[in-house]
Amino acid sequence: MRSAANIRNVAIIAHIDHGKTTLIDSIFRAAHTFRENARIAERVMDNNELERERGITIRAKHCSVEWGDHLINIIDTPGHADFSGEVERVLSMVDSVLLLVDANEGPMPQTRYVLMRALKLGLKPIVIVNKVDRPNANPTEALHKTFDLFIELGANDEQADFTTLYGSGLNGWMVRDLETDTREGMAALFETIIEKVPAPIVDTEAPFLMQVSTLAWRDHIGRVGCGKVLQGSLRKGPSFQRISTRWKGYNTNEGWEVVETQEERATHLWVTRGLEMVDADTVSAGDIVWVAGPKEIMIGDTFAAIDYNRSPLPPLEIEEPTVSMLFLVNSGPLAGKEGRAVTIRQIRDRLARELRTNVALRVEDIDRADGVKVSGRGELHLGILIEEMRREGMELCVSAPEIITHTDANGKLLEPMEELLIDVPLEYQGVVIEKIAKRKGELTSMHNTGTGMLRMEFTIPTRGLIGYRNEFLTDTRGLGIMASRFNGYGPWCGEVVSRQRGSLYSTDAGEATSYSLANLQQRGLLFVKPMDPIYAGMVVGENSRPGDMPCNPTKKKALTNHRAAGKDHEVQLDVPRSHTLDTAMEWIGNDELVEVTPKSIRMRKIVLDLEERKRIEKRALAASV
């Protein structure tokens, strides 16, 4: 058991793609965490297949390294705004943070958010200006902007007098002074952590106390709670009390209350060493530990000794969902041909397993027997879940994302708002401002970065961003950078103009033919290629005009005894647009679904039969009159 004076607990926080996980790779190599002949994958902390493919961290992860006689516990946090709630919770376990800032981009929206949370907790960050060896890097400017951000967020004198390091997480070096220090090794980082990060302030003689900050699941054990031991120690076997608390309402100003107090036993204890969870018989104050035993463990639960007679710790804030979708049984004609056709019971069971650890997710029953309503922090949050279900072999249909609104005390309708930051070449600023204005976005600031890029900041409704990312990349020829974060609720902004073109949908079933697609591509942009399976009601392309257009992509050329003029002419087809799950979710309208299978992403109408859709539209029109 290591003394708390030799323990350092830190979290690495930053905007997405600023190099957190890559920096940890270099930390592991410098600390010789693995043996010399071990084969270590790049971004070793991203152990999920989706994380590696997308290059993002989805869930916070724990690791530790040893430097001299000190143990450094490190938490790698997500950088995307949809997973920002995990960052808030893990900050309660650490005594300082490493704030990474890209030397080229400077502070971004998520940088502002995570720094604000760290400063509110009284933590004193260590700033690391990363990627200083990249072209167009301007570490001095990035540092000045970071200091301005500290002042803007109300940092006190001690917090604003932060320690700064410069380096390259990819190439494995950190220095205190770019001009004089040798650019080699990570010693400067380790020495700064040991010197500047305070050791946990603990009382090992006091009764045991910790709070659950993150959750994990093990099939033969159940839920596992993770947190920092605040005081005392815990051994396997002896009883302790689990105290569950909750906020009285959405507004934390209303206070909190104790929901349940239960006597429990710790059947398993673990600490993190390197990347592994190592069994421990006893854990003590200062270390970050994993505890299993209680059947029900929730975020924010207080674990305390039986003789602990003080008030329990207040609950941790769990982020409220802002976007919802319907998860439906796949009822299309091709159901079960490319994956495992599932029932609504199987969908519910899979979502129940997700709820064990994904505390920001909500699942509600709706008035239909073939689906449920699933709510999350954003499109990416729900998209990751759908992609995981798809890779498990499941087939399902999902609806277009819808925002979740609230009503204030005066009966005023509120909707989620986003802080949007965009970097674009100067020549594209006009089209970007025009498109965002149509989506009810308001320009709050704009300045030239001096590298040929213009930085613009907007406030925009969350629903205004749905379906815009793909359009933004097209408008800026792939040269624009776009980042956003949830910024609270604001007054309803009125109708938002989103997709202005209709769908091309099939009225027949069969296989797509070159003959028919050659004619259809003159009417719009196609999503299918020859020989693709088609069914009635399936969306096969985007109309070049507003409104939907029925078509028959399976039509074949009539055969006769006569030689037709142009018989030997070859059919020239454009490359169809290939949709990913994310782009399909953004593109579909309110009367359409995304059909998700392990092999394909298709789009279809909710009601496949054309005549039935016409009858529904007539009834809706009559009811509105």
Secondary structure, 3 states (H helix, E strand, C coil): CCCHHHEEEEEEECCCCCCHHHHHHHHHHHHCCCCCCCCCCCCCCCCCHHHHHHCCCCCCEEEEEEECCEEEEEEECCCCHHHHHHHHHHHHHCCEEEEEEECCCCCCHHHHHHHHHHHHCCCCCEEEEECCCCCCCCHHHHHHHHHHHHHHCCCCHHHHCCEEEEEECCCCEEECCCCCCCCCECHHHHHHHHHHCCCCCCCCCCCCEEECCEEEEECCCEEEEEEEEEECEEECCCEEEEEEEEECCCCHHHCEEEEEEEEEECCEEEEEECCEEEECCEEECCCEEEEECCCCCCCCCEEEECCCCCCCCCCCCCCCCCEEEEEECCCCCCCCCCCEECCHHHHHHHHHHHHCCCCCCEEEECCCCCEEEEEECCHHHHHHHHHHHHHCCEEEEEECCEECCEECCCCCEEEEEEEEEEEEEHHHHHHHHHHHHHCCCEEEEEEECCCCEEEEEEEEEHHHHCCCHHHHHHHCCCCCEEEEEEEEEEECCCCCCCCCCCEEEECCCEECCHHHHHHHCCCEEECCCCCCEECCCEEEEEECCCCCEEECCCCCCCCCCCCCCCCCCCCCCCCCCCCCHHHHHHHCCCCEEEEECCCCEEEEECCCCHHHHHHHHHHHHHHHC
